[in-house]
Every structure is written in structure tokens, then in C-alpha cells.
Amino acid sequence: MHVRELMESFLRGETPPLVSDDEAAWYRLWNEKQLGGLTPRESAFQGGLLADRLPWVFVAAYQAAIRSVFVEVPAEGWTAFAATEDKRDPVAYPGTTLRETDSVIKLSGHKSWIAQSRHVDHLVVTARREDGEQQCVFLERDRAGVTLTHREAPGFLGAMSQGFARFEDVEIRRDCVYPGSRIKRFVRSEPPFVMLSSTAFLLARLEKADAGLRDSLVALTLALCELCSEQGEQQPQTTGILAALDRVFQECVRRFEAVVDLDKQPGWSEDRRLLSMYSDRIQRA
């Protein structure tokens, strides 16, 4: 089913938002609806329609963006892209490195931000080889030598668990090592996928009387689909297009806030920043 078909289903009233009071409930729903088995565009859009709060919108987009770049990631379960390292105390928490011998590749070090840390199933971890080249490795979160801990009360997207990772001589299969060029591809892919999921989320909350804004969001959805590549590739000329779509999106958010009872949107004031989180970077590009 393509996004246009999902859109038509939604407009017929066949895809209502579903309540997910906590991350465990959203994890179950995401798996029950088999969102990881859809194409990344379909998954981001459908996830945005089903989400009942902004942290779940981010998760839907994040999972779609990861799968657009790391096509090897399993359809089942959540994956986290682990790239952030502790710059305040790198001696106590050194970054991740790969050591390779003739027989094995081992991952060691720390990452300081893991999304969905309490329910994540897989990790894509950035790491440097001994020659300084950066690569990505894929592994299961329950692999020997992997330890995840969790932040107590994250302020932004606080309903989504966020944590830390320590890797101690974790063995990595050779077919689970990916080139470092995919890191930039993921960074480029994440913003349009978040915008796509967010647009679906806004659509799902509008009354039929708000036809003008609904039409704008439908058109924006279809335009964003052109930029959300299934393989995480974007051509240079798309930068200006994304900036233009971001301006349309920000105007739609302002119109949405003027017509919707925001008190009925869980955590809106704390998490609204998600909707503009990438805007400065997009406009500067």
C-alpha cells in the first residue's frame, strides 16, 4: 500500500489515532501494526497517523529514517542510531572504537544518547577503526558486552526512554559493518521523515471544518514523500525544496495551534519543539 492509498484510507476515517499511554504501549502497537515491514515512507506516515503524542511521532519517523539508510535492519522491533558521545568527560567515557584481528572485530567504548533505551531491540553504532576511519556496526541490544542504562527524567520527548550505552569487547560480525558514508545519509534523512510523520499527526487531529488546513497538509505530505528517499539518498538540489517545504510546514503548525485545543494534546508544550527542531539547520543549508 502506497502513501496515497494510506491517505485515502485515512480520509475515509479508517485510521483513527490510538491511545498509547506509555512507551511500552506504543512499542506493542508499532509491532502489532507491523510498521517496520512497510516502506520507510509508509511507516513514517502511518506511524504519525496512529501516534497520540509527539514522542511517538518522533519514534515513527526515527525508525523509518533508520530503515531508509540501513536496509539490513530487521522489520521487527526498534533500532537506535547511536552516534552521540560524551564530550565533557571523554577520559571516563571514551568514544567507541573497533579493533580488528584476523579472526574477530570487537567494539568498545560509550555512547551518551540512546533513543527508546528501555524497549530498543537493535543498535546501529558509529565507531572509529584503529586507522581513524569511521564506520557503523549493527548489533542486538542483548549481545554479550552491551550495557544500557537510562536517564531518570528527560525533559524533551520525556515519554520516550533515553539512555546511555557501554560496549565492552562486543564481537561484531563482518557482514554487520557498514561504511561511514551512511552516517551523513542518516543525518540528511531524519529531518524530512520527522516532518512527514508530524504532518500526518497534525492531519489526524483536525476537524472536518478545517478543510483549508487539511488540504495544505495533504499537499505537504505528498511533497515530503518525494524527499523521503527509500534509500536515504538526497540530491543537492533538494536542499532548497526542503527549505521551502519547511516554511510551509511551520505555517501549518501555527494554523494548527490556532484551531486545535492544545490542552487535549498530551505533552504539547514540552514537546512542541520537535516540530521546529531541524528548521534552523534546514534554512541555513
N, C-alpha and C positions, 0 to 999 in steps of 0.2 A: 504494500500500500504506500503510495507516494504522499508527500505533504499535502498536495492539492486534495487528495481523497480524504486525508485526515481532517483537513479544514472543512470539507463539505460535511463530513460526519459530525464535526463539532457544531457547525451552523444549523444542522438538523436537531441539535440538542442531545446527541448521542454520547457526548464525552463530558459529563459534569465533573467539576473538581471533587476530589475525595479527601476526607479529613485524615491527616496523618499527624497525630498529636506529638509524636516524638520521632527520633531518627530510626528507631527500630521498626516503627510502623511504616515509615517511608521506604526503608530498605525492603521490607516484605512486599509492599505494593509495587515497587520498582521491579522486583523479581517476578511477582505474580503476573504483571502485565508484559513481562519479557521485553522490557525496553532495550536491554543490551543486545537483543537479537535483531532489532530494527537497524536501518541505516542510521548513521550519526544524525543526519538532518531530521529524520522522522523521530528518532529518540528524543532529541532536544525539544522538538515541537510538542510531541505527545506528553513528555515529562512536564513541560511548562503548563499545559492544559490541566493535568492531573494534580499538580502541586497546590497545596493550600497555604503556602507561606514561602517567603523569598529564599530561605536557606535550601529548600528542596528544589527551587528553580536553579540555584547555583549547582547543586549536585547533578541535576539532569543535564545541564549544559556541560559541566566538567566531564562527566562520563562520556558524553558524545564527542567532545573535543579530543579526549584521550584516544578514543577508538578511531577517530578520523586520521590520527597520525600513527598510532601503534595498533595496526590492524591485527596483530597477533594476539591482542588481549582477549581473553575468553568473554563470551557473551554473558555468562552468568557471573553475578557478584560484582562488587565495586572495586575499582582500581584507584590508587592515588599516585599522582606525579610528584615525586619527592626531589625537590631541587634546592630548597632554601636551607642555608647553613648559618650557624651562629657566628656572627662577626664580632660580638662583644667579648667572647672568651674562646677563641679558636684553639688555645692550648688544652683547655679542659674538654672541649667538644670539637675535635678536629673534623674537617670535612671528609667526605667519602673518597676512598681510593680503591683501585683494582690492582691486585698482584696476580701475575700470571706465571705459571710454570708450564712445563711440557704436559703435565697431566691435569691441571686444575686452574680455575680462575676464582679468586676469593675477593669478597667485598668487605671493607671495614670502614668505620667512621660513623658520623652522626648527621642527621637532618633535623632541622628545628621547626618544620611545619608539615604535618601530615593531615590532609583532609579526611573526614569520616573515620577518624582513627579507631573508633570503637567497633565499627562494622566493616572496615575495609578488608577485602579478601586478597588483593594483589597489590604490588608496588612496582612502579617504574622509577628507578633511582638513577640520577645523574652521578657520575663518578669520574675521577681522573686516573688514567693509567700512569705507570711509572715514568713514561716518556712525556707526560704532561697533556696528552691528547684526552679530550673529554668524550665519554661515551654514555650510553644509557643501558641499564640492565633490568630485566624483568624477573620477578620472583614472587613466590607466595608469601603472605604475611606470617604463616606458621612455620616457615623454614627454620631449621636449627641455626641459632646465632642472631636471630632477629628479635629485638625487644621494642615494643611500642608502649609509651606512656602518654597520659592525656592531660591537657590543660584543665584547670579547675573550672573557670568560668570565662570563656572567651566573650568579649563584648560584641563583636561584629559577627553576624551569622551564628549567634551563640547556640542555636538549637542543633547545629551541626557540630559533632565532636571534632576536636582539633588537637593534635598531639605532637610528639617527638619520636624519633626513631634512632636506635643504636644497632649497628651491624658489627658483629664480631666474627671475622673469618667465615663469612657466609659463602658457601660454594655456589657458583653460578654456572649454569650450563652454557656451552659455547653458542648454541643456537638462540640463547636469550640475551645476547649482547647486540646492541643496535648502535648505529653511527650517531655521533654527537650532533650532526646536522638536524636531527629530528627535534632537538631542543628548541631551536628557533621556530621550526614549523609549528610546534605546540603553542609557543608564545603568541604567534600570529593567529592561530586558530581559535584560541579561547575566547577573545572578545566577541566576535560575531556569533559564536554559539550561545554565549550568555545573553546577547541581545535577542537572539531568536527565541530562546526559552522564555525570556522576560516578556517579549511581545505576546507569546501565547498565554502567559499568566495574566497579563492585563486584559486580553480579549475575554478570557473565561470569567472575568469579574464585571463585565459591563452589562447593563440592562439593554433590552432591545431598543429603548428610546434613544440610546446614544449611538444612533446609526452612523453619524458622520465620523465619529472617532473609531467606531468598529471598522468602517470601510478603510480608514487610514491605516489601522493596524493590520488588516488583511493584506493590503498592498505592501506594507512594510515587511510582513512575513515572507511573502513571495520573493521580494527583492533580496532579503537576507539569505534566503536559500541559495541564491546564485553565488554568494560569497562563502558559504559554509561548505567548503570542498569536502568530498568524501575521503580524500587522501591527504588532507592537511596542506594542500598546495594553494598558494595565492600568487597571482601575477602582480608585478609592481603597480600596474595601472589601477588595481583595485583599491589602493590606499585612498585615493580621492573619493571613490564611490562609497567606501565605508565611512569616511568622514561626513559625507552628505547624509547618509542613512542615519548616522548617529545624531545629527542635528534634528532630523525628523523624529527619531525615537525620543529624544529629550523633550521635544514639544508634545509628543503624545503622552509622556509621563505627566507633564504639567496639566494637560487637559484631563487626564485620568484622575489626578488628585483633586480636581475641581468638581468632579461629578460623583465620586465614589465615597462612601462613608469609610474613612481610613481607620476608624476605631474598630471596625469589624475585620480588619486585615491583621492577622497575628504578627506582632513584632515589626510593624511597618516603620515606625520612627527609628528603631535601632538598626534596621537592615536596609532601609531605602537606598543607602549609599551604593549597594550593589548595582543599581540601575545607572549610575554615573561613574562607576569605579574606573572604567577604561577610557572615559571620554577625553580627558586631557591628553593622554597618550595618543589616542586616535587623531585628535585635532592637530597635534604637533607633528605627526608623521609626514 
